[in-house]
Amino acid sequence: MLVLRVLTLAALAAPSLALACDGGACTAVGDGQLQWDASVRVRGLYYDPTRFGVGGGEDGYGLLRALAAATYRRDDWEAKLQLGVHAEDGKAGGPGRTDRSALDVQQAYWRWQGEGWHVQLGRQEAGYGSSRLLSVRDGPNIRLAFDGARVGWSGRLGQLDLLALRPVENRPGAFDDRGEHGAHLWGAYATTARGHGAGQWDVYSLDYRRDGARFAAGTGVERRQTVGTRWFGQAGGLDWNTELVAQGGELRTAGADLDIRAWTIATDTGWRWSALPLQPRLGLKADLASGDGNLHDGRLGTFNALFPKSAYFSEASLLAPANLMDVQPTLALRPDPKVTTELGVQMAWKHRRADAVYTTPAPLSALPGSAGGARRIGTQYKSETRWQASEHWQWQLQLAWVDAGPALKQAGGQDTLFASIVGAWQW
């Protein structure tokens, strides 16, 4: 019944988008060109229980995302308007903040592209690197957008972007979304060009502010500076992606100001045998995100991934990359050119016993009762399959089982089953 409800929502939405795009993808308008595109995503999710059973129980519900955009290009500039409708059906306790919204502006920006330079102003999505810190957040129903400006330069050595952005706060009404009060993201992100040495490098510096930040050590105004680097590439069957990040700043609480000293290192390395049947890829992911070893020493050691993809460890989106150590062997297979599947096992521990287990979605949320005590969080078994059914349709099946460890059980958590089916149509 759940999947039928979701598909019914999609059937109601898809015809209106198809009519809006009738006549072709591109149309000449004056001296420029007008391009239309649209997409619909339907998703059914099942958790037993939600949030490991801490304050939640069994839940199954459906989500719909419908987007339509028009982009006008002329000479060296373009303007884009993207509208979105997001619906939810059957979620226990009602929709979350990234589940439902009436007709609203997802993106609306003006972009100028010159000789090696570009400027982009307005509401826009901003994903960088491997989406560990800056993501469009495609997993939740409502994608992450920002209000602000980006100025970029690209040349023989690579590309540099300067950012001045504020995350958009999603509201349930029509055309009522706005920049989140008390939050900002400033910084610079650079990527080297291909062909300069082994692999490529990202280097970035980000300044982040958020009101009402909640950590095991306290709640208050968070001001965090982040510097990081990422090395990634591919050589033959080998691929690699390693990222190192350090953070400083302060958390201003009602009682005292806490100095932030946090860091993370994350790797994903694999080898694919393209000539073998199923083209297997064996991979190993490992993450270490710092936690707070002493909640009363005037310092905050919990790493904050800022705006990460929610499916950081799996599509179940249960754990956040904070106060966490994990090892995740994976096996990816291609049984058909249109089908890919990945199997994985994640073994997870808290980095610091004193700190909490943190859950998604962003911003960080500490699991009540998980601070102190045991370190082992548990083991997650996952399977994710994608099928490109046609030029316009893709289907995904995602399954996960979490064998809860002592750190979850001391907070009242329990074993968790997750299942999801996704149908995405794009024109």
BAKE-346349 format. One record per residue (C-alpha): x, z negated, y negated; residue in three letters; residue number from 1. Coordinates in Angstrom, 1 decimal. Layout:
# BAKE-346349
((X; Z; Y); ALA; NUM) ...
This chain:
# BAKE-346349
((0.0; 0.0; 0.0); MET; 1) ((2.8; -0.8; -2.4); LEU; 2) ((4.4; 2.7; -2.1); VAL; 3) ((1.0; 4.3; -2.4); LEU; 4) ((0.4; 2.5; -5.7); ARG; 5) ((3.7; 3.6; -7.0); VAL; 6) ((3.2; 7.2; -6.0); LEU; 7) ((-0.3; 7.2; -7.6); THR; 8) ((1.3; 6.1; -10.9); LEU; 9) ((3.8; 8.9; -10.7); ALA; 10) ((1.0; 11.5; -9.9); ALA; 11) ((-0.8; 10.4; -13.1); LEU; 12) ((2.3; 10.7; -15.2); ALA; 13) ((4.0; 13.8; -13.9); ALA; 14) ((1.4; 16.5; -15.0); PRO; 15) ((1.6; 15.4; -18.7); SER; 16) ((5.4; 15.9; -18.6); LEU; 17) ((5.1; 19.2; -16.9); ALA; 18) ((2.7; 20.5; -19.6); LEU; 19) ((5.0; 19.3; -22.3); ALA; 20) ((7.8; 21.4; -20.8); CYS; 21) ((5.7; 24.5; -20.1); ASP; 22) ((7.4; 27.7; -21.3); GLY; 23) ((11.0; 27.0; -20.2); GLY; 24) ((13.8; 24.6; -20.8); ALA; 25) ((15.1; 26.2; -24.0); CYS; 26) ((13.4; 27.8; -26.9); THR; 27) ((14.9; 29.5; -30.0); ALA; 28) ((13.7; 27.9; -33.2); VAL; 29) ((15.0; 29.3; -36.4); GLY; 30) ((18.8; 29.5; -36.3); ASP; 31) ((19.0; 26.8; -33.6); GLY; 32) ((17.8; 26.1; -30.1); GLN; 33) ((15.3; 23.5; -28.8); LEU; 34) ((15.8; 22.2; -25.3); GLN; 35) ((13.2; 20.2; -23.4); TRP; 36) ((13.8; 17.9; -20.4); ASP; 37) ((11.8; 15.3; -18.5); ALA; 38) ((12.1; 12.9; -15.6); SER; 39) ((10.0; 10.6; -13.5); VAL; 40) ((11.2; 7.8; -11.3); ARG; 41) ((9.0; 5.8; -9.0); VAL; 42) ((10.3; 2.8; -7.1); ARG; 43) ((8.9; 0.3; -4.7); GLY; 44) ((10.8; -3.0; -4.2); LEU; 45) ((10.4; -5.9; -1.8); TYR; 46) ((12.2; -9.2; -1.9); TYR; 47) ((11.8; -12.0; 0.6); ASP; 48) ((12.3; -14.2; -1.4); PRO; 49) ((13.2; -13.3; -5.0); THR; 50) ((16.2; -15.0; -6.6); ARG; 51) ((17.2; -16.4; -3.2); PHE; 52) ((14.0; -18.5; -3.2); GLY; 53) ((15.1; -20.7; -6.2); VAL; 54) ((11.9; -20.6; -8.2); GLY; 55) ((10.6; -17.6; -6.5); GLY; 56) ((9.0; -16.4; -3.3); GLY; 57) ((8.1; -13.2; -1.4); GLU; 58) ((7.4; -10.4; -3.7); ASP; 59) ((6.7; -6.6; -3.5); GLY; 60) ((5.9; -4.4; -6.4); TYR; 61) ((6.1; -0.9; -7.9); GLY; 62) ((7.8; 0.5; -10.9); LEU; 63) ((7.4; 3.8; -12.8); LEU; 64) ((9.7; 5.3; -15.4); ARG; 65) ((8.7; 8.5; -17.2); ALA; 66) ((11.0; 10.0; -19.9); LEU; 67) ((10.6; 13.2; -21.9); ALA; 68) ((13.1; 14.5; -24.5); ALA; 69) ((13.6; 17.3; -27.0); ALA; 70) ((17.1; 18.2; -28.3); THR; 71) ((17.6; 20.6; -31.2); TYR; 72) ((21.0; 22.1; -31.6); ARG; 73) ((22.2; 24.2; -34.6); ARG; 74) ((25.8; 25.1; -35.4); ASP; 75) ((27.9; 21.9; -35.0); ASP; 76) ((25.1; 19.3; -35.0); TRP; 77) ((22.2; 18.2; -32.8); GLU; 78) ((19.3; 15.8; -32.9); ALA; 79) ((17.7; 14.2; -29.9); LYS; 80) ((14.4; 12.4; -29.5); LEU; 81) ((13.6; 10.8; -26.1); GLN; 82) ((10.3; 9.0; -25.5); LEU; 83) ((9.6; 6.8; -22.5); GLY; 84) ((6.7; 5.0; -20.7); VAL; 85) ((7.5; 2.3; -18.2); HIS; 86) ((4.9; 0.7; -15.9); ALA; 87) ((4.9; -2.1; -13.3); GLU; 88) ((2.3; -2.9; -10.6); ASP; 89) ((2.0; -6.0; -8.4); GLY; 90) ((4.9; -8.1; -9.4); LYS; 91) ((4.4; -11.9; -8.9); ALA; 92) ((4.3; -13.7; -12.2); GLY; 93) ((3.9; -10.5; -14.1); GLY; 94) ((6.5; -8.0; -15.4); PRO; 95) ((10.0; -9.0; -16.5); GLY; 96) ((11.6; -7.9; -19.7); ARG; 97) ((13.0; -4.7; -18.3); THR; 98) ((9.9; -3.7; -16.3); ASP; 99) ((7.1; -2.6; -18.6); ARG; 100) ((6.7; -0.9; -22.0); SER; 101) ((4.1; 1.3; -23.6); ALA; 102) ((5.2; 4.6; -25.2); LEU; 103) ((8.4; 3.9; -27.1); ASP; 104) ((11.6; 5.5; -28.3); VAL; 105) ((14.3; 5.4; -25.7); GLN; 106) ((16.8; 7.5; -27.7); GLN; 107) ((16.7; 9.0; -31.2); ALA; 108) ((20.0; 10.1; -32.6); TYR; 109) ((21.8; 12.7; -34.7); TRP; 110) ((25.2; 14.0; -33.6); ARG; 111) ((27.8; 16.0; -35.4); TRP; 112) ((30.6; 17.7; -33.5); GLN; 113) ((33.6; 19.0; -35.4); GLY; 114) ((37.1; 20.1; -34.5); GLU; 115) ((38.1; 17.3; -32.1); GLY; 116) ((35.7; 14.8; -33.8); TRP; 117) ((32.2; 13.7; -33.3); HIS; 118) ((29.8; 11.2; -35.0); VAL; 119) ((26.6; 9.9; -33.3); GLN; 120) ((24.1; 7.8; -35.3); LEU; 121) ((20.9; 6.2; -34.2); GLY; 122) ((19.4; 4.8; -30.9); ARG; 123) ((21.5; 5.9; -28.0); GLN; 124) ((22.6; 5.1; -24.5); GLU; 125) ((26.3; 4.2; -24.0); ALA; 126) ((28.0; 4.1; -20.6); GLY; 127) ((31.7; 4.0; -20.2); TYR; 128) ((34.2; 3.9; -17.4); GLY; 129) ((32.9; 2.7; -14.0); SER; 130) ((30.0; 0.8; -15.8); SER; 131) ((31.5; -2.6; -15.1); ARG; 132) ((31.1; -3.7; -18.7); LEU; 133) ((29.2; -0.9; -20.5); LEU; 134) ((26.4; 0.8; -18.6); SER; 135) ((23.1; 2.6; -19.1); VAL; 136) ((21.7; 0.1; -16.6); ARG; 137) ((19.9; 2.7; -14.5); ASP; 138) ((18.8; 0.2; -11.8); GLY; 139) ((16.2; -1.7; -13.8); PRO; 140) ((13.1; 0.2; -14.9); ASN; 141) ((14.0; 0.3; -18.6); ILE; 142) ((17.5; 1.7; -19.2); ARG; 143) ((19.7; 0.0; -21.7); LEU; 144) ((19.9; 1.6; -25.2); ALA; 145) ((21.7; 0.5; -28.4); PHE; 146) ((21.0; 1.0; -32.1); ASP; 147) ((24.1; 1.9; -34.1); GLY; 148) ((27.0; 4.4; -34.5); ALA; 149) ((29.8; 5.9; -32.5); ARG; 150) ((32.7; 7.9; -33.9); VAL; 151) ((34.9; 9.7; -31.5); GLY; 152) ((38.1; 11.8; -31.4); TRP; 153) ((39.3; 14.0; -28.5); SER; 154) ((42.5; 15.9; -28.1); GLY; 155) ((45.3; 16.8; -25.8); ARG; 156) ((46.1; 13.2; -24.9); LEU; 157) ((42.6; 12.1; -24.3); GLY; 158) ((39.6; 10.6; -26.1); GLN; 159) ((38.9; 7.6; -28.3); LEU; 160) ((35.5; 6.2; -29.3); ASP; 161) ((34.8; 3.6; -32.0); LEU; 162) ((31.6; 1.6; -31.4); LEU; 163) ((29.3; -0.4; -33.7); ALA; 164) ((26.1; -1.1; -31.7); LEU; 165) ((23.3; -3.6; -31.2); ARG; 166) ((21.4; -3.7; -27.9); PRO; 167) ((17.7; -2.8; -28.1); VAL; 168) ((15.2; -5.5; -27.3); GLU; 169) ((12.4; -4.2; -25.1); ASN; 170) ((8.9; -5.2; -26.1); ARG; 171) ((5.6; -4.4; -24.2); PRO; 172) ((3.8; -2.6; -27.1); GLY; 173) ((4.0; 0.9; -28.3); ALA; 174) ((6.9; 1.8; -30.7); PHE; 175) ((7.8; -1.8; -31.2); ASP; 176) ((11.3; -2.0; -29.6); ASP; 177) ((14.1; -3.1; -32.0); ARG; 178) ((17.7; -4.2; -32.1); GLY; 179) ((18.2; -7.6; -30.6); GLU; 180) ((18.6; -10.3; -33.3); HIS; 181) ((21.9; -12.2; -33.1); GLY; 182) ((23.6; -9.7; -30.8); ALA; 183) ((26.2; -7.0; -31.4); HIS; 184) ((28.9; -5.0; -29.8); LEU; 185) ((31.9; -3.6; -31.7); TRP; 186) ((35.0; -2.1; -30.4); GLY; 187) ((37.1; 0.9; -29.3); ALA; 188) ((37.3; 2.7; -25.9); TYR; 189) ((40.1; 5.2; -25.1); ALA; 190) ((40.6; 7.4; -22.0); THR; 191) ((43.7; 9.5; -21.3); THR; 192) ((43.3; 13.1; -20.4); ALA; 193) ((43.7; 14.4; -16.9); ARG; 194) ((47.1; 15.7; -15.8); GLY; 195) ((49.2; 13.1; -17.6); HIS; 196) ((50.9; 11.2; -14.7); GLY; 197) ((49.1; 9.8; -11.6); ALA; 198) ((45.5; 9.2; -12.3); GLY; 199) ((43.9; 8.3; -15.6); GLN; 200) ((43.8; 5.2; -17.8); TRP; 201) ((41.0; 3.5; -19.8); ASP; 202) ((42.1; 1.0; -22.5); VAL; 203) ((39.5; -0.8; -24.5); TYR; 204) ((38.8; -3.7; -26.9); SER; 205) ((35.3; -5.1; -27.5); LEU; 206) ((33.8; -7.8; -29.7); ASP; 207) ((30.5; -9.3; -28.4); TYR; 208) ((28.0; -11.7; -29.9); ARG; 209) ((24.9; -13.2; -28.4); ARG; 210) ((22.6; -16.1; -29.4); ASP; 211) ((21.2; -18.4; -26.7); GLY; 212) ((23.9; -17.7; -24.2); ALA; 213) ((23.5; -20.0; -21.1); ARG; 214) ((26.4; -21.2; -18.9); PHE; 215) ((26.8; -24.2; -16.6); ALA; 216) ((29.1; -25.7; -19.3); ALA; 217) ((26.6; -25.3; -22.1); GLY; 218) ((24.1; -23.2; -24.2); THR; 219) ((24.7; -21.7; -27.6); GLY; 220) ((26.0; -18.8; -29.7); VAL; 221) ((28.6; -16.8; -27.7); GLU; 222) ((31.3; -14.8; -29.5); ARG; 223) ((33.6; -13.1; -27.1); ARG; 224) ((36.6; -10.7; -27.5); GLN; 225) ((37.4; -8.5; -24.5); THR; 226) ((40.5; -6.4; -23.8); VAL; 227) ((40.8; -4.4; -20.7); GLY; 228) ((42.4; -1.5; -18.9); THR; 229) ((41.4; 0.7; -15.9); ARG; 230) ((43.4; 2.9; -13.7); TRP; 231) ((41.6; 5.4; -11.6); PHE; 232) ((42.1; 8.8; -9.9); GLY; 233) ((42.1; 10.8; -6.7); GLN; 234) ((45.0; 12.4; -4.7); ALA; 235) ((44.0; 14.3; -1.6); GLY; 236) ((41.8; 12.0; 0.5); GLY; 237) ((42.8; 8.9; -1.5); LEU; 238) ((40.7; 7.6; -4.4); ASP; 239) ((41.3; 4.4; -6.4); TRP; 240) ((39.7; 2.5; -9.3); ASN; 241) ((41.3; -0.8; -10.5); THR; 242) ((40.2; -2.7; -13.6); GLU; 243) ((41.8; -5.7; -15.3); LEU; 244) ((40.1; -7.6; -18.1); VAL; 245) ((40.9; -10.7; -20.3); ALA; 246) ((38.5; -12.5; -22.6); GLN; 247) ((38.8; -15.0; -25.4); GLY; 248) ((36.5; -16.4; -28.1); GLY; 249) ((34.1; -19.4; -28.4); GLU; 250) ((30.8; -20.7; -27.3); LEU; 251) ((29.2; -22.8; -30.1); ARG; 252) ((26.9; -25.4; -28.6); THR; 253) ((24.9; -28.2; -30.2); ALA; 254) ((27.5; -30.7; -29.0); GLY; 255) ((30.9; -28.9; -29.4); ALA; 256) ((32.6; -25.5; -29.6); ASP; 257) ((34.1; -24.3; -26.3); LEU; 258) ((37.1; -22.1; -26.2); ASP; 259) ((36.6; -19.0; -24.0); ILE; 260) ((39.4; -18.2; -21.6); ARG; 261) ((38.1; -15.8; -18.9); ALA; 262) ((39.3; -12.8; -16.9); TRP; 263) ((38.5; -10.5; -14.0); THR; 264) ((40.2; -8.0; -11.7); ILE; 265) ((38.3; -5.5; -9.6); ALA; 266) ((39.4; -2.8; -7.3); THR; 267) ((37.7; -0.1; -5.2); ASP; 268) ((40.0; 2.0; -3.0); THR; 269) ((39.2; 4.4; -0.3); GLY; 270) ((40.2; 7.3; 1.9); TRP; 271) ((38.0; 10.2; 2.9); ARG; 272) ((38.5; 12.5; 5.9); TRP; 273) ((36.8; 15.6; 4.6); SER; 274) ((37.7; 17.7; 7.7); ALA; 275) ((36.1; 15.4; 10.2); LEU; 276) ((32.4; 15.4; 11.1); PRO; 277) ((30.3; 13.3; 8.7); LEU; 278) ((33.3; 13.3; 6.3); GLN; 279) ((33.8; 9.5; 6.6); PRO; 280) ((35.2; 7.5; 3.8); ARG; 281) ((36.6; 4.0; 4.5); LEU; 282) ((36.7; 1.8; 1.4); GLY; 283) ((37.6; -1.7; 0.3); LEU; 284) ((36.2; -3.3; -2.8); LYS; 285) ((37.5; -6.6; -4.1); ALA; 286) ((36.4; -8.5; -7.2); ASP; 287) ((37.6; -11.7; -8.8); LEU; 288) ((35.7; -12.9; -11.8); ALA; 289) ((36.8; -16.2; -13.3); SER; 290) ((34.7; -19.3; -13.3); GLY; 291) ((34.9; -22.7; -15.2); ASP; 292) ((37.0; -25.2; -13.3); GLY; 293) ((36.0; -28.2; -15.6); ASN; 294) ((32.7; -28.3; -17.4); LEU; 295) ((33.8; -31.1; -19.7); HIS; 296) ((37.3; -30.0; -21.0); ASP; 297) ((36.2; -28.1; -24.1); GLY; 298) ((36.9; -24.7; -22.5); ARG; 299) ((34.7; -22.0; -20.9); LEU; 300) ((36.3; -20.1; -18.1); GLY; 301) ((33.3; -18.1; -16.9); THR; 302) ((33.7; -14.4; -17.2); PHE; 303) ((30.9; -12.3; -18.8); ASN; 304) ((30.6; -8.7; -17.9); ALA; 305) ((28.6; -8.0; -21.1); LEU; 306) ((26.4; -5.0; -20.2); PHE; 307) ((27.2; -4.2; -16.6); PRO; 308) ((25.2; -2.0; -14.2); LYS; 309) ((22.8; -4.3; -12.4); SER; 310) ((23.7; -2.8; -9.0); ALA; 311) ((27.2; -4.2; -9.4); TYR; 312) ((27.5; -5.2; -5.7); PHE; 313) ((24.5; -3.6; -4.2); SER; 314) ((21.1; -2.1; -5.3); GLU; 315) ((19.6; -5.5; -4.5); ALA; 316) ((21.1; -6.7; -7.8); SER; 317) ((21.2; -10.3; -6.8); LEU; 318) ((24.6; -11.6; -7.9); LEU; 319) ((26.3; -11.1; -11.3); ALA; 320) ((30.1; -10.7; -11.6); PRO; 321) ((30.8; -14.2; -12.9); ALA; 322) ((32.6; -17.2; -11.2); ASN; 323) ((32.8; -15.0; -8.1); LEU; 324) ((35.3; -13.8; -5.5); MET; 325) ((34.3; -11.1; -3.0); ASP; 326) ((35.7; -8.7; -0.5); VAL; 327) ((33.5; -5.7; 0.5); GLN; 328) ((34.6; -3.2; 3.2); PRO; 329) ((32.5; 0.0; 3.1); THR; 330) ((31.9; 3.1; 5.2); LEU; 331) ((30.4; 6.2; 3.5); ALA; 332) ((29.1; 9.2; 5.6); LEU; 333) ((27.7; 12.6; 4.8); ARG; 334) ((25.5; 13.6; 7.8); PRO; 335) ((24.2; 16.6; 5.8); ASP; 336) ((25.3; 18.3; 2.5); PRO; 337) ((22.2; 16.8; 0.9); LYS; 338) ((22.4; 13.4; 2.5); VAL; 339) ((24.9; 10.6; 1.9); THR; 340) ((24.8; 7.0; 3.2); THR; 341) ((27.0; 4.0; 2.7); GLU; 342) ((27.2; 0.8; 4.8); LEU; 343) ((28.9; -2.3; 3.5); GLY; 344) ((29.5; -6.0; 4.0); VAL; 345) ((30.1; -8.3; 1.0); GLN; 346) ((31.6; -11.7; 1.6); MET; 347) ((31.3; -13.8; -1.5); ALA; 348) ((32.6; -17.2; -2.8); TRP; 349) ((32.5; -19.0; -6.1); LYS; 350) ((35.9; -18.8; -7.9); HIS; 351) ((35.5; -22.4; -9.2); ARG; 352) ((33.5; -25.1; -7.4); ARG; 353) ((32.4; -26.8; -10.6); ALA; 354) ((30.8; -23.7; -12.0); ASP; 355) ((27.5; -22.2; -11.0); ALA; 356) ((26.4; -19.1; -9.1); VAL; 357) ((25.2; -16.5; -11.6); TYR; 358) ((22.4; -14.0; -11.0); THR; 359) ((21.2; -10.7; -12.6); THR; 360) ((19.9; -9.2; -14.8); PRO; 361) ((22.2; -9.5; -17.8); ALA; 362) ((22.6; -11.6; -19.9); PRO; 363) ((24.1; -14.1; -17.5); LEU; 364) ((21.8; -16.6; -15.9); SER; 365) ((23.1; -19.6; -13.9); ALA; 366) ((21.2; -20.4; -10.7); LEU; 367) ((19.8; -24.0; -11.2); PRO; 368) ((21.4; -26.6; -8.9); GLY; 369) ((24.3; -24.3; -7.9); SER; 370) ((27.1; -25.9; -10.0); ALA; 371) ((29.6; -28.1; -8.1); GLY; 372) ((29.7; -28.7; -4.4); GLY; 373) ((30.3; -25.9; -2.0); ALA; 374) ((32.2; -22.7; -2.7); ARG; 375) ((30.9; -20.1; -0.2); ARG; 376) ((28.0; -18.1; -1.6); ILE; 377) ((27.2; -16.1; 1.5); GLY; 378) ((27.5; -12.7; 3.2); THR; 379) ((25.5; -9.6; 2.2); GLN; 380) ((24.9; -6.7; 4.5); TYR; 381) ((23.8; -3.5; 2.8); LYS; 382) ((22.8; 0.1; 3.5); SER; 383) ((22.2; 2.8; 0.8); GLU; 384) ((21.1; 6.4; 1.6); THR; 385) ((20.5; 9.3; -0.8); ARG; 386) ((18.7; 12.5; 0.0); TRP; 387) ((18.7; 15.5; -2.4); GLN; 388) ((15.4; 16.9; -1.1); ALA; 389) ((15.3; 19.8; -3.6); SER; 390) ((16.7; 20.9; -6.9); GLU; 391) ((14.4; 18.5; -8.7); HIS; 392) ((13.7; 15.7; -6.2); TRP; 393) ((16.0; 12.9; -5.0); GLN; 394) ((15.0; 10.1; -2.6); TRP; 395) ((16.9; 6.8; -2.0); GLN; 396) ((16.4; 4.1; 0.6); LEU; 397) ((18.2; 0.8; 0.0); GLN; 398) ((18.3; -2.2; 2.3); LEU; 399) ((20.2; -5.5; 2.1); ALA; 400) ((20.2; -8.8; 3.9); TRP; 401) ((21.9; -11.9; 2.4); VAL; 402) ((23.0; -14.6; 4.8); ASP; 403) ((22.9; -17.6; 2.4); ALA; 404) ((26.0; -19.8; 2.4); GLY; 405) ((26.4; -23.5; 1.4); PRO; 406) ((26.6; -22.8; -2.4); ALA; 407) ((23.1; -21.1; -2.3); LEU; 408) ((21.6; -23.6; 0.1); LYS; 409) ((22.6; -26.6; -2.0); GLN; 410) ((20.5; -25.1; -4.9); ALA; 411) ((17.6; -24.6; -2.5); GLY; 412) ((18.4; -21.0; -1.8); GLY; 413) ((17.8; -19.2; 1.5); GLN; 414) ((18.5; -16.0; 3.4); ASP; 415) ((17.1; -13.0; 1.5); THR; 416) ((15.8; -9.6; 2.6); LEU; 417) ((15.7; -6.7; 0.2); PHE; 418) ((14.2; -3.2; 0.6); ALA; 419) ((13.7; -0.4; -1.9); SER; 420) ((12.5; 3.2; -1.9); ILE; 421) ((13.1; 5.4; -4.9); VAL; 422) ((11.8; 8.9; -5.7); GLY; 423) ((13.4; 10.6; -8.8); ALA; 424) ((12.2; 13.9; -10.2); TRP; 425) ((14.1; 15.7; -13.0); GLN; 426) ((13.3; 18.9; -14.8); TRP; 427) 
